[in-house]
Amino acid sequence: MGAESRRMPRRTVSGLNEVVDVMTEETIGHLGNLSVGGMLLIANTRLPEDALCQLRFTLPESDGHSIEVGAHVLWSDDASAPGQSWAGLRFLGLAPQVTRSLREWVGRSGSDAR
């Protein structure tokens, strides 16, 4: 995806912040980057495009504060590492507090928001 198609600033997530499928309580991958509108998921398996998911993750530097979001899988592609894929997800119906938390985290000074 080119930068021209991105509507919101996003920030790369350093480290391995796990993403859990709320329905199965299984870790499905880790965060690649985040914006208020969505995320790049580095997944343990390829997610079906157009799927709807309920996910939970912890914002880096947030003292363990977890966030739960509904998400729509917009695209999925094989990653270079065996058994991994990338997936672009759009968040659905975020609670106001979740929106604020994401906006603050992405916009934090000194971040690599783009």
N, CA, C and O atoms as a GROMACS GRO file, in nm:
protein
  456
    1MET      N    1   0.083  -0.118   0.000
    1MET     CA    2   0.000   0.000   0.000
    1MET      C    3   0.087   0.123   0.000
    1MET      O    4   0.178   0.134   0.083
    2GLY      N    5   0.064   0.212  -0.087
    2GLY     CA    6   0.142   0.334  -0.092
    2GLY      C    7   0.098   0.435   0.013
    2GLY      O    8  -0.014   0.431   0.062
    3ALA      N    9   0.189   0.525   0.046
    3ALA     CA   10   0.160   0.626   0.148
    3ALA      C   11   0.041   0.713   0.108
    3ALA      O   12  -0.030   0.764   0.195
    4GLU      N   13   0.019   0.731  -0.022
    4GLU     CA   14  -0.089   0.818  -0.066
    4GLU      C   15  -0.226   0.762  -0.032
    4GLU      O   16  -0.323   0.838  -0.029
    5SER      N   17  -0.239   0.632  -0.007
    5SER     CA   18  -0.369   0.574   0.025
    5SER      C   19  -0.398   0.573   0.174
    5SER      O   20  -0.507   0.533   0.216
    6ARG      N   21  -0.304   0.616   0.255
    6ARG     CA   22  -0.324   0.616   0.399
    6ARG      C   23  -0.389   0.746   0.443
    6ARG      O   24  -0.340   0.855   0.414
    7ARG      N   25  -0.499   0.733   0.514
    7ARG     CA   26  -0.575   0.850   0.557
    7ARG      C   27  -0.531   0.899   0.694
    7ARG      O   28  -0.547   1.017   0.726
    8MET      N   29  -0.475   0.810   0.775
    8MET     CA   30  -0.441   0.845   0.912
    8MET      C   31  -0.294   0.813   0.939
    8MET      O   32  -0.239   0.718   0.883
    9PRO      N   33  -0.231   0.893   1.024
    9PRO     CA   34  -0.093   0.861   1.059
    9PRO      C   35  -0.086   0.726   1.130
    9PRO      O   36  -0.177   0.689   1.203
   10ARG      N   37   0.022   0.655   1.107
   10ARG     CA   38   0.041   0.526   1.173
   10ARG      C   39   0.179   0.524   1.236
   10ARG      O   40   0.268   0.601   1.199
   11ARG      N   41   0.194   0.436   1.330
   11ARG     CA   42   0.320   0.424   1.401
   11ARG      C   43   0.363   0.278   1.403
   11ARG      O   44   0.284   0.190   1.434
   12THR      N   45   0.488   0.255   1.369
   12THR     CA   46   0.544   0.120   1.373
   12THR      C   47   0.555   0.074   1.517
   12THR      O   48   0.591   0.152   1.606
   13VAL      N   49   0.524  -0.051   1.540
   13VAL     CA   50   0.533  -0.109   1.674
   13VAL      C   51   0.663  -0.187   1.683
   13VAL      O   52   0.687  -0.280   1.606
   14SER      N   53   0.748  -0.149   1.778
   14SER     CA   54   0.872  -0.223   1.797
   14SER      C   55   0.847  -0.335   1.898
   14SER      O   56   0.762  -0.323   1.986
   15GLY      N   57   0.922  -0.441   1.886
   15GLY     CA   58   0.902  -0.555   1.975
   15GLY      C   59   0.791  -0.646   1.926
   15GLY      O   60   0.734  -0.624   1.819
   16LEU      N   61   0.761  -0.745   2.005
   16LEU     CA   62   0.659  -0.843   1.968
   16LEU      C   63   0.537  -0.826   2.058
   16LEU      O   64   0.528  -0.888   2.164
   17ASN      N   65   0.445  -0.742   2.017
   17ASN     CA   66   0.321  -0.722   2.090
   17ASN      C   67   0.217  -0.816   2.033
   17ASN      O   68   0.170  -0.798   1.920
   18GLU      N   69   0.181  -0.917   2.112
   18GLU     CA   70   0.091  -1.022   2.065
   18GLU      C   71  -0.050  -0.970   2.041
   18GLU      O   72  -0.099  -0.880   2.109
   19VAL      N   73  -0.114  -1.030   1.940
   19VAL     CA   74  -0.254  -1.003   1.909
   19VAL      C   75  -0.329  -1.134   1.931
   19VAL      O   76  -0.292  -1.238   1.876
   20VAL      N   77  -0.436  -1.127   2.012
   20VAL     CA   78  -0.513  -1.245   2.049
   20VAL      C   79  -0.651  -1.239   1.986
   20VAL      O   80  -0.716  -1.134   1.987
   21ASP      N   81  -0.697  -1.351   1.931
   21ASP     CA   82  -0.834  -1.366   1.882
   21ASP      C   83  -0.921  -1.385   2.006
   21ASP      O   84  -0.906  -1.485   2.076
   22VAL      N   85  -1.010  -1.292   2.033
   22VAL     CA   86  -1.091  -1.296   2.155
   22VAL      C   87  -1.182  -1.419   2.158
   22VAL      O   88  -1.208  -1.473   2.265
   23MET      N   89  -1.230  -1.463   2.043
   23MET     CA   90  -1.322  -1.576   2.038
   23MET      C   91  -1.254  -1.708   2.076
   23MET      O   92  -1.315  -1.792   2.142
   24THR      N   93  -1.129  -1.726   2.036
   24THR     CA   94  -1.058  -1.852   2.061
   24THR      C   95  -0.953  -1.841   2.172
   24THR      O   96  -0.903  -1.942   2.220
   25GLU      N   97  -0.921  -1.717   2.211
   25GLU     CA   98  -0.814  -1.688   2.308
   25GLU      C   99  -0.678  -1.736   2.260
   25GLU      O  100  -0.588  -1.762   2.341
   26GLU      N  101  -0.662  -1.749   2.128
   26GLU     CA  102  -0.534  -1.790   2.070
   26GLU      C  103  -0.460  -1.668   2.017
   26GLU      O  104  -0.520  -1.575   1.963
   27THR      N  105  -0.327  -1.670   2.033
   27THR     CA  106  -0.244  -1.566   1.973
   27THR      C  107  -0.238  -1.592   1.823
   27THR      O  108  -0.201  -1.700   1.779
   28ILE      N  109  -0.276  -1.490   1.745
   28ILE     CA  110  -0.278  -1.508   1.599
   28ILE      C  111  -0.163  -1.436   1.530
   28ILE      O  112  -0.145  -1.449   1.409
   29GLY      N  113  -0.086  -1.359   1.605
   29GLY     CA  114   0.028  -1.288   1.547
   29GLY      C  115   0.071  -1.174   1.637
   29GLY      O  116   0.046  -1.175   1.758
   30HIS      N  117   0.138  -1.075   1.576
   30HIS     CA  118   0.181  -0.958   1.653
   30HIS      C  119   0.164  -0.831   1.568
   30HIS      O  120   0.153  -0.836   1.445
   31LEU      N  121   0.164  -0.719   1.638
   31LEU     CA  122   0.143  -0.590   1.573
   31LEU      C  123   0.260  -0.552   1.485
   31LEU      O  124   0.376  -0.569   1.524
   32GLY      N  125   0.231  -0.501   1.366
   32GLY     CA  126   0.333  -0.445   1.278
   32GLY      C  127   0.332  -0.294   1.288
   32GLY      O  128   0.436  -0.231   1.311
   33ASN      N  129   0.213  -0.235   1.270
   33ASN     CA  130   0.196  -0.092   1.293
   33ASN      C  131   0.050  -0.066   1.327
   33ASN      O  132  -0.037  -0.150   1.306
   34LEU      N  133   0.025   0.054   1.382
   34LEU     CA  134  -0.109   0.091   1.428
   34LEU      C  135  -0.143   0.232   1.384
   34LEU      O  136  -0.057   0.319   1.375
   35SER      N  137  -0.270   0.254   1.358
   35SER     CA  138  -0.326   0.388   1.342
   35SER      C  139  -0.460   0.386   1.414
   35SER      O  140  -0.502   0.282   1.465
   36VAL      N  141  -0.526   0.499   1.420
   36VAL     CA  142  -0.659   0.503   1.482
   36VAL      C  143  -0.757   0.421   1.398
   36VAL      O  144  -0.855   0.370   1.451
   37GLY      N  145  -0.730   0.408   1.270
   37GLY     CA  146  -0.822   0.339   1.181
   37GLY      C  147  -0.796   0.192   1.159
   37GLY      O  148  -0.883   0.121   1.109
   38GLY      N  149  -0.677   0.144   1.195
   38GLY     CA  150  -0.649   0.003   1.168
   38GLY      C  151  -0.508  -0.037   1.205
   38GLY      O  152  -0.438   0.034   1.277
   39MET      N  153  -0.468  -0.154   1.155
   39MET     CA  154  -0.338  -0.209   1.191
   39MET      C  155  -0.283  -0.300   1.083
   39MET      O  156  -0.356  -0.352   0.999
   40LEU      N  157  -0.152  -0.316   1.088
   40LEU     CA  158  -0.085  -0.421   1.011
   40LEU      C  159  -0.058  -0.532   1.109
   40LEU      O  160   0.009  -0.512   1.210
   41LEU      N  161  -0.109  -0.650   1.080
   41LEU     CA  162  -0.089  -0.768   1.163
   41LEU      C  163   0.013  -0.858   1.095
   41LEU      O  164  -0.001  -0.890   0.977
   42ILE      N  165   0.113  -0.899   1.168
   42ILE     CA  166   0.205  -1.001   1.121
   42ILE      C  167   0.151  -1.131   1.181
   42ILE      O  168   0.173  -1.161   1.298
   43ALA      N  169   0.082  -1.206   1.097
   43ALA     CA  170   0.001  -1.319   1.143
   43ALA      C  171   0.077  -1.451   1.138
   43ALA      O  172   0.168  -1.470   1.056
   44ASN      N  173   0.037  -1.542   1.228
   44ASN     CA  174   0.095  -1.676   1.231
   44ASN      C  175   0.039  -1.764   1.121
   44ASN      O  176   0.095  -1.869   1.090
   45THR      N  177  -0.070  -1.723   1.062
   45THR     CA  178  -0.134  -1.795   0.953
   45THR      C  179  -0.205  -1.693   0.865
   45THR      O  180  -0.234  -1.582   0.909
   46ARG      N  181  -0.234  -1.730   0.743
   46ARG     CA  182  -0.300  -1.636   0.653
   46ARG      C  183  -0.447  -1.620   0.693
   46ARG      O  184  -0.519  -1.718   0.708
   47LEU      N  185  -0.489  -1.495   0.710
   47LEU     CA  186  -0.628  -1.467   0.744
   47LEU      C  187  -0.710  -1.452   0.616
   47LEU      O  188  -0.661  -1.397   0.518
   48PRO      N  189  -0.832  -1.499   0.617
   48PRO     CA  190  -0.915  -1.484   0.498
   48PRO      C  191  -0.955  -1.338   0.478
   48PRO      O  192  -0.997  -1.270   0.572
   49GLU      N  193  -0.940  -1.289   0.355
   49GLU     CA  194  -0.981  -1.152   0.325
   49GLU      C  195  -1.131  -1.138   0.348
   49GLU      O  196  -1.207  -1.231   0.325
   50ASP      N  197  -1.171  -1.020   0.392
   50ASP     CA  198  -1.309  -0.983   0.418
   50ASP      C  199  -1.365  -1.046   0.547
   50ASP      O  200  -1.484  -1.034   0.574
   51ALA      N  201  -1.279  -1.112   0.625
   51ALA     CA  202  -1.323  -1.172   0.752
   51ALA      C  203  -1.342  -1.062   0.857
   51ALA      O  204  -1.280  -0.956   0.850
   52LEU      N  205  -1.427  -1.090   0.953
   52LEU     CA  206  -1.446  -1.002   1.068
   52LEU      C  207  -1.388  -1.071   1.190
   52LEU      O  208  -1.407  -1.192   1.208
   53CYS      N  209  -1.317  -0.996   1.274
   53CYS     CA  210  -1.250  -1.054   1.391
   53CYS      C  211  -1.272  -0.965   1.512
   53CYS      O  212  -1.300  -0.846   1.499
   54GLN      N  213  -1.258  -1.024   1.628
   54GLN     CA  214  -1.255  -0.950   1.754
   54GLN      C  215  -1.118  -0.978   1.813
   54GLN      O  216  -1.086  -1.092   1.846
   55LEU      N  217  -1.036  -0.873   1.828
   55LEU     CA  218  -0.896  -0.888   1.866
   55LEU      C  219  -0.864  -0.811   1.994
   55LEU      O  220  -0.930  -0.713   2.028
   56ARG      N  221  -0.760  -0.858   2.062
   56ARG     CA  222  -0.712  -0.790   2.182
   56ARG      C  223  -0.560  -0.781   2.174
   56ARG      O  224  -0.493  -0.876   2.134
   57PHE      N  225  -0.508  -0.664   2.211
   57PHE     CA  226  -0.363  -0.643   2.216
   57PHE      C  227  -0.333  -0.537   2.319
   57PHE      O  228  -0.422  -0.466   2.365
   58THR      N  229  -0.207  -0.527   2.355
   58THR     CA  230  -0.163  -0.427   2.451
   58THR      C  231  -0.083  -0.322   2.377
   58THR      O  232   0.006  -0.353   2.299
   59LEU      N  233  -0.116  -0.197   2.403
   59LEU     CA  234  -0.039  -0.088   2.344
   59LEU      C  235   0.100  -0.085   2.407
   59LEU      O  236   0.112  -0.092   2.530
   60PRO      N  237   0.203  -0.075   2.326
   60PRO     CA  238   0.338  -0.061   2.383
   60PRO      C  239   0.343   0.063   2.474
   60PRO      O  240   0.275   0.162   2.450
   61GLU      N  241   0.424   0.054   2.576
   61GLU     CA  242   0.445   0.166   2.670
   61GLU      C  243   0.315   0.208   2.739
   61GLU      O  244   0.298   0.325   2.771
   62SER      N  245   0.223   0.112   2.763
   62SER     CA  246   0.094   0.149   2.822
   62SER      C  247   0.070   0.082   2.956
   62SER      O  248  -0.044   0.077   3.002
   63ASP      N  249   0.172   0.030   3.020
   63ASP     CA  250   0.158  -0.036   3.150
   63ASP      C  251   0.059  -0.151   3.147
   63ASP      O  252  -0.016  -0.172   3.242
   64GLY      N  253   0.060  -0.226   3.036
   64GLY     CA  254  -0.024  -0.346   3.027
   64GLY      C  255  -0.170  -0.322   2.996
   64GLY      O  256  -0.251  -0.415   3.004
   65HIS      N  257  -0.206  -0.200   2.959
   65HIS     CA  258  -0.345  -0.169   2.926
   65HIS      C  259  -0.382  -0.237   2.795
   65HIS      O  260  -0.327  -0.202   2.690
   66SER      N  261  -0.474  -0.334   2.799
   66SER     CA  262  -0.512  -0.403   2.676
   66SER      C  263  -0.629  -0.333   2.610
   66SER      O  264  -0.712  -0.269   2.675
   67ILE      N  265  -0.634  -0.348   2.480
   67ILE     CA  266  -0.738  -0.288   2.396
   67ILE      C  267  -0.807  -0.400   2.321
   67ILE      O  268  -0.742  -0.491   2.269
   68GLU      N  269  -0.939  -0.394   2.315
   68GLU     CA  270  -1.016  -0.490   2.238
   68GLU      C  271  -1.084  -0.416   2.124
   68GLU      O  272  -1.147  -0.312   2.144
   69VAL      N  273  -1.070  -0.470   2.003
   69VAL     CA  274  -1.125  -0.405   1.884
   69VAL      C  275  -1.194  -0.507   1.793
   69VAL      O  276  -1.155  -0.623   1.785
   70GLY      N  277  -1.297  -0.459   1.726
   70GLY     CA  278  -1.352  -0.533   1.614
   70GLY      C  279  -1.274  -0.491   1.491
   70GLY      O  280  -1.237  -0.374   1.478
   71ALA      N  281  -1.247  -0.584   1.400
   71ALA     CA  282  -1.165  -0.550   1.283
   71ALA      C  283  -1.213  -0.627   1.160
   71ALA      O  284  -1.265  -0.738   1.169
   72HIS      N  285  -1.192  -0.564   1.045
   72HIS     CA  286  -1.227  -0.621   0.914
   72HIS      C  287  -1.096  -0.643   0.838
   72HIS      O  288  -1.018  -0.550   0.821
   73VAL      N  289  -1.074  -0.765   0.792
   73VAL     CA  290  -0.952  -0.796   0.716
   73VAL      C  291  -0.970  -0.743   0.574
   73VAL      O  292  -1.054  -0.791   0.498
   74LEU      N  293  -0.889  -0.642   0.539
   74LEU     CA  294  -0.897  -0.581   0.406
   74LEU      C  295  -0.813  -0.654   0.304
   74LEU      O  296  -0.852  -0.666   0.188
   75TRP      N  297  -0.696  -0.703   0.347
   75TRP     CA  298  -0.607  -0.775   0.256
   75TRP      C  299  -0.516  -0.866   0.338
   75TRP      O  300  -0.497  -0.846   0.458
   76SER      N  301  -0.461  -0.964   0.271
   76SER     CA  302  -0.367  -1.057   0.333
   76SER      C  303  -0.268  -1.102   0.227
   76SER      O  304  -0.305  -1.121   0.111
   77ASP      N  305  -0.142  -1.118   0.267
   77ASP     CA  306  -0.038  -1.157   0.172
   77ASP      C  307   0.068  -1.239   0.246
   77ASP      O  308   0.089  -1.220   0.366
   78ASP      N  309   0.133  -1.330   0.174
   78ASP     CA  310   0.239  -1.410   0.235
   78ASP      C  311   0.356  -1.321   0.273
   78ASP      O  312   0.393  -1.230   0.198
   79ALA      N  313   0.414  -1.347   0.390
   79ALA     CA  314   0.535  -1.278   0.434
   79ALA      C  315   0.655  -1.358   0.388
   79ALA      O  316   0.640  -1.471   0.341
   80SER      N  317   0.773  -1.301   0.403
   80SER     CA  318   0.894  -1.371   0.360
   80SER      C  319   0.931  -1.485   0.454
   80SER      O  320   0.999  -1.579   0.413
   81ALA      N  321   0.888  -1.478   0.580
   81ALA     CA  322   0.918  -1.584   0.676
   81ALA      C  323   0.817  -1.699   0.658
   81ALA      O  324   0.697  -1.674   0.644
   82PRO      N  325   0.865  -1.823   0.658
   82PRO     CA  326   0.773  -1.937   0.643
   82PRO      C  327   0.667  -1.938   0.754
   82PRO      O  328   0.698  -1.916   0.871
   83GLY      N  329   0.543  -1.964   0.714
   83GLY     CA  330   0.435  -1.974   0.811
   83GLY      C  331   0.379  -1.842   0.858
   83GLY      O  332   0.293  -1.840   0.946
   84GLN      N  333   0.424  -1.730   0.802
   84GLN     CA  334   0.372  -1.599   0.841
   84GLN      C  335   0.308  -1.531   0.722
   84GLN      O  336   0.339  -1.558   0.606
   85SER      N  337   0.216  -1.441   0.754
   85SER     CA  338   0.156  -1.356   0.652
   85SER      C  339   0.135  -1.218   0.710
   85SER      O  340   0.139  -1.199   0.832
   86TRP      N  341   0.113  -1.122   0.623
   86TRP     CA  342   0.079  -0.986   0.662
   86TRP      C  343  -0.070  -0.969   0.634
   86TRP      O  344  -0.123  -1.025   0.539
   87ALA      N  345  -0.135  -0.892   0.719
   87ALA     CA  346  -0.276  -0.862   0.696
   87ALA      C  347  -0.303  -0.718   0.735
   87ALA      O  348  -0.258  -0.670   0.839
   88GLY      N  349  -0.377  -0.650   0.651
   88GLY     CA  350  -0.421  -0.514   0.680
   88GLY      C  351  -0.564  -0.519   0.731
   88GLY      O  352  -0.652  -0.572   0.664
   89LEU      N  353  -0.586  -0.463   0.849
   89LEU     CA  354  -0.717  -0.466   0.911
   89LEU      C  355  -0.767  -0.325   0.940
   89LEU      O  356  -0.689  -0.237   0.978
   90ARG      N  357  -0.895  -0.305   0.922
   90ARG     CA  358  -0.960  -0.177   0.953
   90ARG      C  359  -1.043  -0.198   1.078
   90ARG      O  360  -1.118  -0.295   1.089
   91PHE      N  361  -1.028  -0.107   1.175
   91PHE     CA  362  -1.104  -0.117   1.299
   91PHE      C  363  -1.249  -0.076   1.276
   91PHE      O  364  -1.279   0.009   1.193
   92LEU      N  365  -1.338  -0.140   1.351
   92LEU     CA  366  -1.482  -0.115   1.340
   92LEU      C  367  -1.539  -0.070   1.474
   92LEU      O  368  -1.513  -0.132   1.576
   93GLY      N  369  -1.614   0.037   1.473
   93GLY     CA  370  -1.690   0.080   1.590
   93GLY      C  371  -1.612   0.091   1.719
   93GLY      O  372  -1.652   0.035   1.821
   94LEU      N  373  -1.500   0.163   1.716
   94LEU     CA  374  -1.419   0.177   1.837
   94LEU      C  375  -1.491   0.258   1.944
   94LEU      O  376  -1.557   0.358   1.914
   95ALA      N  377  -1.476   0.216   2.067
   95ALA     CA  378  -1.526   0.294   2.180
   95ALA      C  379  -1.446   0.424   2.188
   95ALA      O  380  -1.328   0.425   2.150
   96PRO      N  381  -1.506   0.532   2.235
   96PRO     CA  382  -1.434   0.660   2.241
   96PRO      C  383  -1.302   0.652   2.318
   96PRO      O  384  -1.204   0.714   2.277
   97GLN      N  385  -1.297   0.578   2.428
   97GLN     CA  386  -1.173   0.567   2.505
   97GLN      C  387  -1.064   0.495   2.425
   97GLN      O  388  -0.947   0.532   2.433
   98VAL      N  389  -1.102   0.393   2.348
   98VAL     CA  390  -1.005   0.322   2.264
   98VAL      C  391  -0.951   0.417   2.157
   98VAL      O  392  -0.831   0.419   2.130
   99THR      N  393  -1.040   0.494   2.095
   99THR     CA  394  -0.998   0.592   1.994
   99THR      C  395  -0.899   0.690   2.055
   99THR      O  396  -0.795   0.719   1.994
  100ARG      N  397  -0.930   0.742   2.173
  100ARG     CA  398  -0.838   0.836   2.240
  100ARG      C  399  -0.704   0.771   2.269
  100ARG      O  400  -0.599   0.831   2.243
  101SER      N  401  -0.706   0.649   2.321
  101SER     CA  402  -0.580   0.580   2.353
  101SER      C  403  -0.494   0.560   2.229
  101SER      O  404  -0.374   0.584   2.232
  102LEU      N  405  -0.556   0.517   2.120
  102LEU     CA  406  -0.481   0.497   1.995
  102LEU      C  407  -0.428   0.630   1.942
  102LEU      O  408  -0.312   0.639   1.901
  103ARG      N  409  -0.512   0.733   1.943
  103ARG     CA  410  -0.469   0.864   1.893
  103ARG      C  411  -0.351   0.916   1.974
  103ARG      O  412  -0.254   0.968   1.917
  104GLU      N  413  -0.357   0.904   2.106
  104GLU     CA  414  -0.247   0.950   2.191
  104GLU      C  415  -0.120   0.870   2.165
  104GLU      O  416  -0.011   0.928   2.157
  105TRP      N  417  -0.133   0.738   2.152
  105TRP     CA  418  -0.015   0.654   2.131
  105TRP      C  419   0.050   0.685   1.995
  105TRP      O  420   0.172   0.700   1.986
  106VAL      N  421  -0.030   0.693   1.892
  106VAL     CA  422   0.023   0.720   1.758
  106VAL      C  423   0.088   0.858   1.751
  106VAL      O  424   0.192   0.876   1.688
  107GLY      N  425   0.026   0.956   1.817
  107GLY     CA  426   0.073   1.093   1.808
  107GLY      C  427   0.178   1.132   1.910
  107GLY      O  428   0.224   1.246   1.912
  108ARG      N  429   0.217   1.038   1.994
  108ARG     CA  430   0.316   1.070   2.097
  108ARG      C  431   0.442   1.127   2.037
  108ARG      O  432   0.494   1.073   1.939
  109SER      N  433   0.494   1.235   2.094
  109SER     CA  434   0.615   1.300   2.038
  109SER      C  435   0.732   1.203   2.038
  109SER      O  436   0.746   1.120   2.128
  110GLY      N  437   0.813   1.216   1.938
  110GLY     CA  438   0.929   1.129   1.924
  110GLY      C  439   0.896   0.995   1.860
  110GLY      O  440   0.984   0.911   1.843
  111SER      N  441   0.768   0.976   1.823
  111SER     CA  442   0.731   0.849   1.760
  111SER      C  443   0.774   0.851   1.614
  111SER      O  444   0.817   0.953   1.560
  112ASP      N  445   0.761   0.736   1.552
  112ASP     CA  446   0.792   0.727   1.409
  112ASP      C  447   0.662   0.725   1.330
  112ASP      O  448   0.650   0.653   1.231
  113ALA      N  449   0.564   0.804   1.373
  113ALA     CA  450   0.437   0.813   1.301
  113ALA      C  451   0.462   0.865   1.160
  113ALA      O  452   0.544   0.954   1.138
  114ARG      N  453   0.388   0.808   1.067
  114ARG     CA  454   0.402   0.851   0.928
  114ARG      C  455   0.266   0.876   0.870
  114ARG      O  456   0.255   0.914   0.753
   0.00000   0.00000   0.00000
